[in-house]
């Protein structure tokens, strides 16, 4: 089904349809077809001349194959780049914690906030490393994932959101503290 068909008949596709869709055991290929990322031949498209034409962009998510090309390139590089950044970031944050917890620096409120920020970022990078290995290196070619893998990805989602929120909150506290001290 083309995206334009879905948009013109939007009233037919309600929450009941979405609930039914979730209950199906779809592969990654099925989902790509449904959201129209991959290009496909439309058997009804003869362009008015009796010949079937290869449809590259049906007015939605495909962009002539550019989205899929970028997605594949990103997926191939992201695992290795994120692992490098996580290892480097974890080491840098561990050094920050080591410096900021020295006796002469540990008493300052700003240094305590900075230490908490480094701790939250360190935990985030340590937590993201196995996720990157699982999603981008070990299962990059798979279309189906195990139940344990799905539970792990769900837990990763919650833990990473908590750690990101903690990091953002500490950054805001740091900014407010600096504002109060400078004022």
N, C-alpha and C positions, 0 to 999 in steps of 0.2 A: 504494500500500500504506500502510496506517495504521501509526502508531508502535506502537499497542497490538498489532497483528499481529506486528510485528518483535520486540517484547519477549516475547511469549508463545512465539515460535518461535526464540528466541535461538540455540539449538544449531545450527540450520540455517545461520545466517549466521556463517561462520568466516573465517579469514584468507584462504582461497582465494577466497572471494566478494569480499573487500575488494581482493585483488590484481587480480581480474577487473574490478572497478569502476574501479580506477585506470587500467586499460588503455583504458577507453572515453574518447572525446572528448566530455565532457559540457559543456554550456553552463551559465551561472550559473542560468538558469531551471530546468534539470534538477536541479541541486544543491539549489536552494531547494525544489523539489517533494520530493526525496528526504528532506531533513531536516525537511520539514513546516512551513517558516516561512510559506509563502503559504497562504492559505485556498483550499479547493477544494470542489467538490460531490462528495459520496460517492454514487455511483449506487446502492449497496446500502442506503443509509440512508433508510428510509421512515418511521421513527419508529413503526412498527406501525399507522399509520393509512392506508397506501396512498399517501401524498404524500411526495415527496422534499423533504428539508429541507436548507438550506444549512448545511454543517458549518463552524463557525468555530474550534472548539478541540477537537481529538481527544485531549485529555489530555496533550499534549506541547507542543513548542516554540512554538506559535502565540500563546497567551495572548489569543485573541480579536482578533488582528491588531495588538496593541500592539507586539510585537517587530519586525514589519516596518515599522510606522510610525516607531518609534524609529530603526531602522536607516536608513531613507531620510532622516530628519531629520538624523541624525548625519553621514551621508555628504555631504549637501548643505553642511553648515556646517563640517565638519572640515577640508577643504582650505584654506579661507580663514583659519580661526582658527589652524591650524598654521603657515601661511605667515607670518602676523603674528607669532606667538610665536617662530618660527625666526629671522626678521629681527631682532626686538627682542633675543632671547637671544644671537644671534651678535654683535651690536653691543656688548651688555653684557659678554660674555665677552672680546671683543677689547679693550675698555677695561680690564678686570681684568688681562689679560695685559700691557698697556702699563704699567699702574701697578706691577704686581708684579715686572716685570723692570727697574725702575730700579735704579741702582747701590746706593742706600742701602737698598733693600728686598730685593734679589735674594739676599743672603747668608743670610737667615733660612730655616731648614728648613721652618717652617710656610708661609712665603710661597712656597717652591718647590713644596710639595705643593698649595697653592691655585692656583698657576700651572698645574701639571699638570692639575688638575681643570678649570680654565677652558679649557685647551687641548682636553681630551677632550670637554667639553660643546660647545665651538665646532665641533669636527670633526663631532660628532653632528648638530648643527643644520644645518651646511652639507650634510652627507650626506642628511639627511631632506628638505630643501627640494625637490630634483628628484623624490624619491619621492612626496611629497605632490602635486606638480603632475601627475605621471604617473597616480597612482591615483585622485585625488579631483577633478581638474579636467579633464584631457584625455581620460581613459578612463572617466569616471563613467557614461556611457550605454552603453558597449560591453559585449557579453557574451562576446566572444572577444578574446584578447590575442595579440600577436605572440610569436614565439619569443624575439626579442631582449628584449622586455618581460618575459617570464617569467624569463630569465636575469638581467636587471637586478633584478627583485624578489627572486630567490634571493640574489644578491650583497648587496643591501640588508639582507636578513635577517641574514646573517653579520656584515657590517660593523657594523650597529647593535648587535648583541649584544656584539661585542668592545668597542665604545665604551662601551656601558652598563656592562659588567663592569669596564672600566678606571675609569670614573667611580665606581662603587660601591667598588672596591678602594681608590682614592685617598681616598674619604670615610672608609673604615674606618681607613686609615693615619693620616689627620688626627686622627680621634677617639683612636686609641691614642697618638699623639704628644702630644696635649693632655693625656691622662690621665697620661702619664709626666712631663710638665713640671709639672703641677699637683701631683702626688703628691710 
